[in-house]
């Protein structure tokens, strides 16, 4: 994986933590956004852990450039759950967003999760995302054609993903097996060209499959479900 942070001491701390379990190998480090993009394309890491306030190229723009032509999964570290770039980072292709006060063990789990193609978004950031979507006067429909490609059951599944349900909960809601629920999710991801479930959440809200609510007592207060 690649670590991108403007402070060498923090990069060293992240490297020590991530490599402590001997399941993760850090292949390179970057101190600026431009360097992170260049190294991502040069070394092709599975995961990029990037400080949202990385010097140089804006982290949202850097995320988009990293994912252009690579299969890297990007995790952004943010100090503030109210940062307006949270939604922009997801739209740019980020697979994970973590607060900087995240526990070390949770960070390790997050890196391994996104490496498997899953999405990671803590409850507080999920609530912030939903609140932002609720305040938007208009939804941006990514593609009506893509929506039309989904079957009625797949639309239902995408809506449930948008509400924060995992595969087991979707299976229970639809009275199907977890394997069948996972198949529906996977097919929807393929049709919508979604890299992970975080993109399904964004799609669900932008197309109106899910109606945003500003209260925090909804199922969306949980972590994004894993694939």
C-alpha positions in Angstrom: 0.0 0.0 0.0 0.9 3.7 -0.3 0.9 6.2 2.6 0.4 9.9 1.6 0.9 12.4 4.4 2.8 15.7 4.5 4.5 14.9 7.8 7.4 12.4 7.7 6.9 11.5 11.4 3.2 10.6 10.8 4.1 8.6 7.7 6.6 6.6 9.8 4.0 6.0 12.5 1.4 4.8 10.0 4.0 2.5 8.4 5.0 1.0 11.8 1.3 0.4 12.7 0.3 -1.0 9.3 3.2 -3.4 9.0 3.0 -4.5 12.6 0.8 -7.4 11.8 2.9 -8.6 8.8 -0.3 -8.8 6.7 0.1 -5.3 5.1 3.2 -4.1 3.2 3.8 -0.4 2.6 5.5 -0.1 -0.8 6.0 3.7 -0.8 5.3 7.0 0.8 4.3 10.4 -0.6 4.5 13.9 0.9 2.3 15.8 -1.6 -0.7 15.2 -3.7 1.2 15.2 -7.0 3.7 12.7 -5.6 0.9 10.4 -4.4 -0.7 10.4 -7.9 2.7 9.7 -9.6 3.6 6.9 -7.2 0.2 5.3 -7.4 0.5 5.0 -11.2 4.1 3.8 -10.9 3.8 1.2 -8.1 0.1 0.2 -8.5 -0.6 -0.3 -4.7 -3.8 -2.0 -3.7 -4.7 0.7 -1.1 -3.7 4.3 -0.7 -4.1 5.9 2.7 -4.1 9.7 2.2 -4.4 12.7 4.5 -7.3 14.8 3.3 -5.1 17.9 4.0 -2.1 16.6 2.0 0.0 19.5 0.6 -0.1 20.2 -3.1 -2.8 18.8 -5.3 -6.2 18.8 -3.6 -7.1 15.4 -2.1 -10.3 15.1 -4.0 -8.6 15.8 -7.3 -5.8 13.5 -6.4 -8.2 10.7 -5.7 -9.8 11.1 -9.1 -6.4 11.1 -10.8 -5.2 8.1 -8.8 -8.1 6.0 -9.9 -7.8 6.9 -13.6 -6.2 3.8 -14.9 -5.4 2.0 -11.7 -7.3 -0.4 -9.4 -6.2 1.3 -6.2 -8.7 1.8 -3.4 -8.3 5.2 -1.6 -8.9 5.8 2.1 -9.0 9.4 3.1 -8.2 10.5 6.7 -10.1 13.6 7.8 -9.9 15.6 11.0 -13.4 17.0 10.8 -16.7 15.1 10.1 -18.2 18.4 8.8 -15.7 18.8 6.0 -17.6 19.6 2.8 -15.3 17.5 0.7 -16.5 14.2 2.2 -19.2 13.8 -0.4 -16.9 15.1 -3.2 -14.3 12.4 -2.2 -16.9 9.7 -2.5 -18.0 10.9 -5.9 -14.3 11.1 -6.9 -14.0 7.4 -6.1 -12.8 7.1 -2.5 -13.6 3.7 -1.0 -13.0 4.7 2.6 -13.2 7.8 4.8 -11.9 7.7 8.4 -11.6 10.2 11.1 -8.2 10.8 12.5 -9.2 9.8 16.0 -10.0 6.3 14.6 -8.5 3.5 16.8 -5.4 1.8 15.4 -7.2 -1.6 15.2 -10.0 0.0 13.3 -7.6 1.5 10.8 -6.0 -1.9 10.2 -9.5 -3.5 9.6 -10.4 -0.6 7.3 -7.3 -1.1 5.1 -7.9 -4.8 4.9 -11.6 -4.2 4.1 -11.0 -1.8 1.2 -8.3 -4.2 -0.2 -11.1 -6.8 -0.5 -13.3 -4.4 -2.4 -15.4 -3.2 0.5 -16.3 0.3 1.6 -15.6 1.9 4.9 -17.5 4.9 6.3 -17.9 5.3 10.1 -21.3 6.2 11.5 -20.6 9.8 12.2 -19.4 10.4 8.6 -22.5 8.5 7.3 -24.8 10.8 9.2 -22.9 13.8 7.8 -23.2 12.5 4.3 -26.9 11.9 4.6 -27.4 15.4 6.1 -25.6 17.0 3.2 -27.7 15.0 0.7 -30.9 16.0 2.4 -30.0 19.7 2.1 -29.4 19.5 -1.7 -32.2 21.3 -3.6 -31.8 19.0 -6.6 -30.5 15.5 -7.1 -27.9 14.9 -9.7 -28.9 11.8 -11.7 -25.7 10.1 -12.9 -27.4 8.3 -15.7 -31.1 7.5 -16.3 -29.9 4.8 -18.7 -28.0 3.1 -15.9 -31.0 3.2 -13.7 -33.1 1.7 -16.4 -30.7 -1.3 -16.7 -31.5 -2.4 -13.1 -34.3 -4.9 -12.5 -37.0 -4.0 -10.0 -35.4 -6.3 -7.4 -31.9 -4.7 -8.1 -33.4 -1.2 -7.6 -34.8 -2.4 -4.3 -31.5 -3.9 -3.2 -29.6 -0.7 -4.1 -32.1 1.3 -2.1 -31.5 -1.0 0.9 -27.7 -0.6 0.5 -28.3 3.2 0.5 -30.1 2.8 3.8 -27.1 1.1 5.3 -28.2 -2.5 5.3 -25.6 -5.3 5.0 -26.2 -8.5 2.9 -27.7 -10.4 5.8 -30.1 -7.7 6.6 -31.1 -7.3 2.9 -31.6 -11.1 2.8 -33.9 -10.9 5.9 -35.8 -8.0 4.5 -36.4 -9.6 1.1 -36.8 -13.2 2.5 -33.9 -14.6 0.4 -30.6 -16.2 1.2 -27.5 -14.1 2.0 -25.9 -15.5 -1.1 -28.8 -14.4 -3.2 -28.7 -10.9 -1.7 -24.9 -10.7 -2.4 -25.6 -11.7 -6.0 -28.1 -9.0 -6.4 -25.7 -6.4 -5.0 -22.8 -7.6 -7.2 -25.0 -7.5 -10.3 -26.1 -4.0 -9.5 -22.5 -2.9 -8.9 -21.5 -4.3 -12.4 -24.4 -2.6 -14.1 -23.8 0.8 -12.4 -20.0 0.5 -12.9 -19.6 0.9 -9.1 -16.3 0.0 -7.6 -17.7 -0.6 -4.2 -20.8 -0.2 -2.1 -20.0 3.4 -1.2 -20.7 4.2 -4.9 -24.1 2.4 -4.6 -25.0 4.6 -1.6 -24.2 7.8 -3.6 -26.1 6.5 -6.6 -29.2 5.6 -4.5 -29.4 9.1 -3.1 -28.6 11.0 -6.4 -31.3 9.1 -8.3 -33.9 9.3 -5.6 -34.1 5.6 -4.8 -33.6 6.7 -1.2 -35.0 9.8 0.3 -32.5 11.5 2.6 -33.5 12.2 6.2 -31.6 14.6 8.6 -32.3 12.7 11.7 -29.7 10.3 13.1 -31.9 7.5 14.3 -32.1 5.8 11.0 -30.4 2.6 9.8 -27.9 4.8 7.9 -26.2 5.6 11.2 -24.4 2.3 10.9 -21.2 1.7 9.0 -21.6 1.1 5.3 -22.3 -2.6 4.7 -19.5 -4.7 3.2 -19.8 -6.6 0.0 
